[in-house]
Amino acid sequence: MPSKKSKKKFTSKITDITEEKTTTPRTAKIVLFVFGVGPLILMCLFLFSNGFFASPS
């Protein structure tokens, strides 16, 4: 009588890893603010503190 080979189900670890690295809209907004708007605000504060926006009179 031939023996039946048991089929082992391998759970893919790749799907578990990709689920952890998904980007949510909240994190995307935080990253865009920090790297997009943040430097612009810092540049404006620096220029304002050095008198760039002061009238020349």
Backbone hydrogen bonds, N-H to C=O, Kabsch-Sander energy under -0.5 kcal/mol:
donor,donor_aa,acceptor,acceptor_aa,energy
8,K,6,S,-0.7
10,F,8,K,-0.7
11,T,9,K,-0.6
16,D,12,S,-0.7
17,I,13,K,-1.9
18,T,14,I,-2.2
19,E,15,T,-1.5
20,E,16,D,-1.0
21,K,17,I,-1.0
22,T,19,E,-0.8
24,T,22,T,-0.6
28,A,24,T,-2.0
29,K,25,P,-2.0
30,I,26,R,-1.9
31,V,27,T,-2.3
32,L,28,A,-2.3
33,F,29,K,-2.1
34,V,30,I,-2.6
35,F,31,V,-2.5
36,G,32,L,-1.5
37,V,32,L,-0.9
37,V,33,F,-0.5
38,G,33,F,-2.5
40,L,36,G,-0.6
41,I,37,V,-2.2
42,L,38,G,-2.3
43,M,39,P,-2.5
44,C,40,L,-2.2
45,L,41,I,-2.4
46,F,42,L,-2.2
47,L,43,M,-2.7
48,F,44,C,-2.5
49,S,45,L,-2.2
50,N,46,F,-1.3
51,G,48,F,-1.1
52,F,47,L,-2.6
54,A,51,G,-0.7
